[in-house]
Structures are given as structure tokens and as C-alpha cells.
Amino acid sequence: MSNEQGKVKCAPLKNPRHEAFVQAYVEGLPAYKAYLEAGYKCSVRAAAQSWSPQARAKREWMLLFNLINQYIFNCFTVLCELAVMSPEERGKNRNKLHGVKVMLPSLMRDRRKVAERLQSMGYEMRCLR
């Protein structure tokens, strides 16, 4: 699985630009220069801004927001499943209900905090209205 230099070999990416970007980045170019080197058409300033720490922080916070939304969706899915169960089945699944009761309020609180953070970074968050 490795070549003579001890580097791990991977299958090339299907998109040639993605492959060129990864190769340039692995060779040591900063991300914005690797982006331009791969043939993407934009100014040096735009490339640098898209890979800036602020842009990366926005992407990370947005990823966290989406992850929290997925957990909340899963909690509501469990609640819907429990709602259609008979009382006997619901009794057998008490641990699921307890887990949702414990997790849901904190998830909603965390979601609001992350949404407020994203809003302070310039995102328009309709969920806060």
C-alpha cells in the first residue's frame, strides 16, 4: 500500500481539478495557491479569502449546526416511533424515551447558541425568527 518513499498510495480522484489541488497541497503549497494551481478561475485575493481562517471557522460552525439539526431530527423520529407504539411496547422502550427527554433540551439550547454564533459571523439564520 505504500511506494518506495514510504508514502501511502491512494487511487486518484475522479475530478482532475480536485486531484491537482490535492497534489499541489500535499507538495507544500498553501491552500489558496494550490487552488489556483489546480486551474480554478478566480483572483488570488478570492482564493486566499475562501481558505482564510475566518472562512474555515464559518464552514466548521455551519457543519456543527447541521450536525445538531440531524441529532434533533433523530430525536423527533424516535418520539414519532414511540407515539405510534402500544403502551406495552412503549414500556419496553423506556430507555429511548428517557434518552430523548435528556438530550432534546440541551440539543435545542446548543442549536440556538450555534445559530447565534453563525449570525454574528454574517449568516442570516431564519431559525432564530
C-alpha positions in Angstrom: 0.0 0.0 0.0 3.0 2.4 0.0 5.6 3.4 -2.5 9.3 3.3 -2.2 9.4 6.6 -0.3 7.1 5.3 2.4 4.1 7.5 1.3 0.7 6.0 1.2 -0.7 5.5 -2.3 -4.3 6.3 -2.9 -6.5 6.0 -6.0 -6.6 9.2 -8.0 -9.6 11.4 -7.5 -12.2 11.3 -10.4 -12.2 15.1 -10.8 -8.9 16.2 -12.3 -9.0 19.6 -10.6 -9.6 18.0 -7.2 -6.6 15.7 -7.8 -4.4 18.6 -9.0 -5.4 20.6 -5.9 -4.6 17.7 -3.5 -1.3 17.1 -5.2 -0.2 20.7 -5.0 -1.4 21.0 -1.4 0.5 17.8 -0.4 3.6 19.2 -2.1 3.5 22.0 0.4 1.7 24.9 -1.4 -0.7 26.9 0.8 -4.3 26.0 0.1 -5.1 29.2 -1.9 -2.1 28.7 -4.2 -2.9 25.0 -4.7 -6.4 26.1 -5.6 -5.1 28.4 -8.3 -2.5 25.9 -9.4 -5.3 23.3 -9.9 -6.8 25.6 -12.6 -9.7 27.2 -10.7 -10.5 30.6 -12.1 -10.6 33.3 -9.5 -8.3 36.1 -8.2 -5.6 35.4 -5.8 -7.5 37.5 -3.2 -10.7 35.5 -3.6 -8.8 32.2 -3.3 -7.0 33.4 -0.2 -10.3 34.6 1.3 -12.0 31.3 0.7 -9.2 29.5 2.6 -8.8 32.1 5.3 -9.2 31.1 9.0 -12.5 33.1 9.1 -13.9 31.2 6.2 -12.8 27.9 7.6 -14.4 28.8 11.0 -17.7 29.7 9.3 -17.6 26.3 7.5 -16.9 24.5 10.8 -19.7 26.3 12.7 -22.1 25.5 9.8 -21.1 21.9 9.9 -21.7 21.8 13.7 -25.1 23.4 13.1 -26.1 20.8 10.6 -24.9 18.0 12.8 -27.0 19.3 15.7 -30.0 19.6 13.4 -29.5 15.9 12.4 -29.5 14.8 16.1 -32.6 16.8 16.7 -34.3 15.2 13.7 -33.3 11.8 15.1 -34.8 12.6 18.4 -38.1 13.6 16.8 -38.0 10.5 14.7 -37.7 8.4 17.9 -40.6 10.4 19.5 -42.8 9.7 16.5 -41.9 6.0 16.6 -42.8 5.9 20.3 -46.1 7.8 19.7 -47.4 5.0 17.5 -46.4 2.2 19.8 -48.7 0.5 22.1 -48.3 1.2 25.8 -46.6 -2.2 26.3 -44.1 -1.6 23.6 -43.5 1.9 24.9 -42.8 0.4 28.3 -40.1 -1.8 26.8 -38.5 1.2 25.1 -38.4 3.4 28.2 -34.7 3.9 27.8 -35.2 5.5 24.3 -37.8 7.9 25.7 -35.5 8.8 28.6 -32.6 9.4 26.3 -34.7 11.8 24.1 -36.0 13.6 27.2 -32.5 14.2 28.4 -30.9 15.1 25.0 -33.5 17.2 23.3 -33.5 20.3 25.6 -29.7 20.5 25.5 -29.6 20.0 21.7 -32.2 22.8 21.2 -30.1 25.1 23.5 -26.9 24.2 21.7 -28.6 24.7 18.3 -29.6 28.2 19.4 -26.1 29.1 20.6 -24.5 27.9 17.3 -27.1 29.7 15.3 -26.4 32.9 17.2 -22.7 32.4 16.6 -23.3 31.9 12.9 -25.5 35.0 12.8 -22.7 37.0 14.4 -20.4 35.8 11.6 -22.8 37.2 9.0 -25.1 34.3 8.2 -28.8 35.0 8.0 -30.4 32.4 10.3 -34.1 32.2 9.7 -34.5 29.7 12.5 -34.0 32.5 15.0 -37.0 34.4 13.9 
